[in-house]
Amino acid sequence: MNDFVLGSGPAAIACAQALVARGRRVTILDAGEKLEPARQEVLDRVAALPSGKWDASDLAVLRGEQEKGHGNIHQKLLYGSDYPYRDDEDSMQSGRAESPFHYSLAQGGLSSVWGASLLPVSPDDIRDWPFPYEDLVPHYRAIFDWLPTAAGEPDGLAGILPSYSQKPEPLRFSRQIEGLVQDLKKGCPDDIRFGRSRQAVFTGGRNGGPGCVYCGRCLYGCPYGLIYSTAHTLEDMRKSERVDYRDRQRVERLEQSGDKVRIHTTDLRTGESACFEAGRVFVGTGILPTAWLVLRSRDAIGRKVVMKDSQYFIYPFLRAPLTRGVQDEPLHTLSQLYMEIRDPKISKHLVHLEIFSYSDYLKRALMQTPLRFVLSNPWAAEQFFGRVLIMQGFLHSEDSRTFSVELQAGGRPKLHLEANKRGPGWSQAVKVGFKLLSQAHRLRGAPILPALQFADPGRSYHSGGGFPMRKNPSEWETDPLGRLPGWDRIHLVDASTFPSIPATTMVLNIMANAHRIGTAAADL
């Protein structure tokens, strides 16, 4: 009897890879939303050409209209489309349109639209997890056997956050970031570490295609598909006789009976119901769909589940040196540099910063604000964009607000989300700003403190912990293999089981933990 994996995002695919590597047969059930055919046709046309021959009207289609997602923080589209966030007609969440939290029914899940950053956790930041950091290490290494990595040689981060990748193919720095790096190398306090960003990018090309051409379009979606999505791995897995992929499936309920699990589904094409039987089920659908499925399957109407979050914040950072011509510079626009702060005056945990240089995405966002009246002047735009960097910071969940989800009764029950209005996060973000300000002489620049943007819980997409792993789990907690009491053949493998959410990047740790669970469960 096949094992079933639910979803196609990072947790699901990492778990499926582990199961297949152990000789198991796997059926993957997935909603599997894809880019609209008309946009896919445009993307295919662009991807078939050298960058110098791209048509401006095609690029405009793939750029799309920039939308505000929540407050002043913009929702990132992919190739001009919101399909990674699109729901079916009968949403599982009430008030979905107004929610700051997004889940994905897309093939590849939110990895279709992520920032591609890859960092492990710091051992000190997961001391409340029910197994040691060392248990994750072999699974980091296993993930990098098939995950592309744009990373450099070991740098100042290696001592606290090892790479575990043997494929260093770094993307080059922009001139703005190169200048900052040279200043940082002249002297940095012991409680601030920095290093080149590490991304899941096919730097040298994919399937015989061109490598990165530094076209500056990363945040709209790479025209050559070089930013990794688990949809890439799924495409390869579907060629294996051990993998059966079934898309347009919405899972409605799970039932375990003895050594079998029944999976009740709805076909999103036809509306027809079906029931599959599995030896084991691995749920990797993302924290909100997983919470909905668990609560509905256990008839827990009215049950509140508290989710943890690594809240994020943004500071514009103004440098004294001017870098001319950044609006025309060939560059990539993903995060270029990481900075890790461990200062007990701010937090007992790492604070993670990602630093971005100029991008058209940034310019378009600012041109929707009153700054457009200044930036429409070419001289002012040159002076501003040649000095400004964007610092995006993340806090450990202990320093962030929580939010709760509750399954409410109805024809098809829906999740109601509510953010905890109290928490320490904002003050930590302010302290980070003052910490950077105190280093202005070394950084030759400073954060613009009044311009701090602090996101609501869930907006970072670095959330989880609704059913945290414990050595001795209670009714709504899971064991180290992601199993709730009474469900010894149903494993939750996404971030739903994280006891806490470290500030460092999320996806690599989700994948390593899911791979760990899949590897162990395959031998049960």
N, C-alpha and C positions, 0 to 999 in steps of 0.2 A: 504494500500500500504506500502510495507516494506521501512524502512530506509536502505540506502546502505553505507557501510564503505569501503573505498579503502585502501588496504594495510593490513599488519599483524604485523607491528612493534609496538613500544611502544605507539605512539600516537593513532594509529588505534585501538589497542586492548583495551587501557584504555577508549577510547570513546565508543567502542562497549559494554564494560562492563557497563558503565554508562547508555547507552540506554536500555540494557536488564534489568538492575535493576529497570528502570522506566516503565517496561512492554512493551517496544517496540519490534517489530520483526525486525531482522537485517539480511541483506545479506552482506557477506564479499567477495569482489572481490580482488584477489591477484595473483601476478605472481607465488609465491610459490616455488621458487627453493629449492632443497633439496640436501643433501650430496649424492655423487655418490653411487650407490648400492654396488659396490665392497668395498668401504671404510666403508659403513654402516654395511656390513657383518662382517668386521674386528672389528668395534666398538662394535657390538652386542656380538661378541665372547669374547672380553676383559671385557665388562660390566657384563658378566655372571659369572666371576671368581673372587675369592679373589685376592687382589693386589699381594700377594706373588706368585701367579701362572700365572701371566701375561707372555706371550711369548715375548721375546725381538724383534723378527721380526715383530710381530703385532704392538708393540709400535713404532718401526721405521716407519711403514706405517703411523701411526696416528700422528707422529711428522712431517713427510714430509721434504721437502727441504726449508730452510729458504731463503726468498727472500727480496731483498731491494725494498722498496716501492717508496721512493723518497729521494734523497740525501743520508744521512747516517742513516735515520730513516726507520726501517724495517716495512714491511706490515705483520700483524699478520694473519696467516692462521688458519683454524679450522679443526682439525683432519687431518692436512696435505693438506687440500683442499682450493682452492680460491673461492669455490662456493658462499660464501656470497657476493662477489664483481662481480660475473659473470654476463654479460649482454646477452641479446638475440642478434640475428644476426644483427638486424637493430637498433643499439644503438641510444639513444636519445641525446647523447653528442658527439660532434666532438672531435677528439684527445683523446678519453677516455683512451687509453693505456698509454699515457704520462701524464695524469692529476694527480695532487697530491690529488684530491678529489674523494672519492668513495661514491657511493650510492649502495643500496642493493635491489635486486629483490628476496632475499631469504625469505622463510617462517620464520617469526620473525624479518625480516629486519636486521639492524645492531646489534640488541640485541643478535643475534646468535654469535657474535664475539666480544662483548664489554668487558670492564674491570669490569663490575658489580658494580661500585661505586654508592652510593646513598646519596645525600645531597640535602636539600632544598636550596632555595636562601636566601640571606640576604635581609631583607626589604629595606635597603639602596641602594641595587644594582638594584632595579626594580622601582625606583621612577618615571620613564618615562612610566611605563605601565599604561593602562587606568582603572585600578581597584586596590584596596589596597591589600597588601600581605595577609591580613586576609581572603580574598576571596579564596585563595588557600588552606588554612589550612584544612578545612573539606575534601578536595579532596586528600591531602596527607594522611590523616587518612584512607579514603576509599580505596586508593591504597594498603595500608599496610594490609588491610583485607585479601588480596589474594597474596600479594607479599612476598616471603621469605626474611628474613633479618638476616644477620650475623652481629650483633652489640653488643656492651657491655653495661654495665650500664652507666648512664649519666656521662660524663667526662668533660674535659675542653672546649669542643666544644658546649656542650648542651646550654650554655647561649646565643650563637649567631646563632647556627644552630641546632635547636631541632631535635630529632630523629623521633618523631611521631609514632614509632613502639612499640608495646607491646610484641614483640617476640625477646628479646635479646638472641641470640645464637652465641656468638662470636667465630670466628676462633682464634686459639692460635697464639701468636707472635712467630716469629723465634728468636733465641738467639741473633742475631745481633740487631733486633729491640727492644727486651727486654732491652738490654744494653743501647740503645739510649733513650728509655722511662725513665729509671732510672736516666739518666743524666738530661733529661729535667725536671723531677720532682724536682730536686734540685734547680731549678731557671730558669725562662724564662721571658723575658721582657713582659710588658703588651700588646704590639702590635703584639705579636706572640702567637697564641693559638694552641694547639695540642690535638689530641685524636685518639682513635682507629678508623680504617677505618670501614665503614659500607657498606656491600655488599649484593647483591641479590643472596644469596647462600643457598641451602638446606643443612645446616650444618649437621643435624642429619640424612639425607637420604631422599629419595623421593620414593613414592609408595612402601614402605616396603623394599627398597634396602639399601645398606650400606651408612653410612655417610662419611664425609671427612676422607680419610686415609693419608692425607699429603704426597702425592706421588710426589709433585713438578711439576705436568704436567698441571697446570691451564692455562698457556699461550698457550698451544697447543690444549686445549679443554679437559674438565674433562671427564675421561673414564666412570664415573658413571652419567654424565649429571647433576651434582649438581649446575652448574652455570646457573642461571635463564636466560631463553629466553622467549619472549612473545609467542613463539611457544608452550611452556608448557601450558599457559593459553588458547591459541587457541584450543589445543587438548581437554581441559576440556569443552570449550564453544561449541564445535561441538556436544557434547552429548545432548545439549539443543534443544528442539523443536522450540525455538525462534530464533535459529541461523542457517543460510544456508551459508556454506562456498563453494566457487567456486574458485579453483586454476587454474593456467596457463592462467589467463586472463590479457591482457594488455589493459588498458583504453586509448583510443585515443582522446576522446573529450567529453565535457559536454555541454549540452544545457538546459537552463531553459525556460519553457514555462508555464506561469500561475502558477498553484500549482503542476506542475510535473517537474522532471528533467530527461532528456534522457541521458543515459550513453552509448556511442559508444565504443565497445571493439573489440579486435582481440583475438581469441583463439590461444594460442601459440603452441598447439598440432597440430591443423589442418589448421591454417591460415585463418579460416573462420571469417567473421565479424558478430557481433550481436548488438542488441540495447536493453537495459533494461530501465524500467521506475521506478522512485523512488519518494517517497514523499519528502525525504531530502537526501542529499549526504554529507558525511563527508570524507574529503580528508586527509589522513594521510600516504602518500606514501614516505615521506622524502623530504627535501627541493628542491633537483634538479628535481626529477620526478614531484613534485607538481608545481614547476615553469614552467616546460615544459608543463604540462597539462593546467595550467591557461593561459599561453601565447598562446598556440595553440587554446584553446577553444574560446579565445577572439580575434583571428586573429591578434595578436600583433607581427607580423614579424618585426624584427629590434628594438623592444623595449628592452632597457637595464634595468635590475633589479639589484639593489645593495644589496649584502648580507653582513651581519655582521658575525664576527667570534671571538671566544675566542681562540687566538693563544696559542700554547703551546711550551714549551721548556724543555730541559733535562740537568741536571747537574749530573755528577758522584760526589759522596760525599765520601771523604776518612776519615775514623775514625782512631784515634790513637790506641784504643784497638784492639787487634787481637782476633777474634772468630775462633777457630780452628775447622776444620772438616765440614765447611758449605756445601761443595760439596756432602757430604753424609748425611746431616741432613734431617730428615722428616719434611717437611714444606709445606705451601701453597705459591704460587708465585704471587697471586694478590697483589694489594696495601695493605700494612699493617698498615700504619699510615698516618693521614692527618695533615697538618700544614697550618694554615690560618694566613696571614700577612695583617694587616691593618696599613700601615705606609704612612702618607700623602706625605712623601718625595718620595715614590715610586708611589702611586696611591691613589685616593680618594675612590677606591673600594677595596674589598678583593682580594688578590692574593691567589690562592689555590695551595697547593703542595701535591702530593701523593708520599709516600716513599716506595720503594721496596727493599727487601734484595736479597740475591743470588738466581739465577735461572739458569737452564740449557739453557734457552732461551737467557739470557744475555751472558753466556759463549760462546754459538755458534756464537752470533753476534760479539763478540770481537775476536773470532778466525778467522774471515774473515778480520781482520785489521792487520796492522803490529805488533800489540801487541802479535800476535800468537807466534812470535819468542821468546818472554819473557815468556808467559804463558804456553808454552809447557814444561817448566821446573817445575816439581812438587812443589819444594820449593817456587818458585816465585808465582805460582798459589795460593798456600796456603796463602802466605802473602798478595797477592792482593785481592783475593775474600773474605778473612776473614776480610777485612777492608772496602771494597767498598759497598756503597749503591747507589741506583739510585733515584734521586729526579726529578719528572715530574711536571712541573708547568703550570698553566693556568692563563691567564689575562682576565680581563673584556673587552668586545668588544670596549669600549671607548679607551682602551689602545692597540688595535690591528688593523691590516690592514684589509681592506675590499676586496671583490672581486665582480665582476659584471658578470651577465649571460645575454646572448642575444640570442633570437631565430632567427636562420638564415634559409632562404628559402632553399627548396630542395624537393626531392621526399617525404621524411618524414622529416620535419624540425628538425634541431638539435640545441642543446644549445652549445654556445661557451662561455667558461669561461676565464676570464682575471683578474689576481690579481692586486690590487693597489700596486704599487711599493714603496709607501711612507706611513709611519706610525710610531708611537712611540714605538711599541712593543719591539723591540730589546733592546732599552735603558732601558726599565723597567725590562727586564729579567736580564740585567747586574746589575742593582741596587739590584735586589733580591739576586744575587750572592754575592755582597759586604755586604748586610745585614746579610746574613748567615755567611760570613767570620768574621764579627764583633762579632759574637756570638761563635766563635771557641772555646773559653775557656769553655763555658757552654756545647757545643755540643761535645766537645772532638774530633773535626774533622772540615773539611772545604770543600766547593765545589772546584772542580778543574776548575777554571774560564776559562782557555783557551779551555777546552773541551766542552763548552756550545754548544748545538745544538738547533737551533731556527727554528721551522717548518713554512712552507709557509701557508698562509690563506687556510682554508678548511681541512688541514691535521689533525686537532685535532678531527674532526667530531663534534665539538661544534659550529655549525653555524646556521644561520637562518636570519629572519627579512626581507625577500624579499617583504613581504606584511604585514607590521607591523600593529598591532592593535592600533587604535586611538579612542578617544571619538567621534570625528567628522572626519571620514576618507575622504580622497580625492580619486581620481579615482583608484589609485593602492594601497590603504591602506584598511585595514579591520576594521570592528567594533569589539567590545569586544567578539563577538561570532564567529569571524573569517570569516565574510561575506564581500566580495567586493561589491561595489555599483552595483545594478542591479541583484545581486545574493542573494536573501533573503532565498533561500533554499539550498544553497551550502556553506558549512562551511569548512574552512581550519583549521585543528586541530593539525598540527605538528609545528615544530619550525619556519616555514615560517612566522608566525604571531608575533614572539617575537620582541618587539621594541628594545631590547638590549639583549646581551648574557652575563649573569653573569659568573664569573670564576668557581664557584662551579659546581659540576657534573651536567650533562645535562638531563639524562633520567628521573629521578624522577620528574623534573619540566615540562618536555614535557608531561608526563603521567598525572600529576595533572591538568595542563591546559586543556588537551584534555578531561579529565573526567569532568571538570567544564563546558566546552562547551556542551558536550553530555548531561549532567544533565539538563542544562538550556534549550537546544533545544528540549528535549523530552517533555517539557511542553508547547511549542509554538503551 
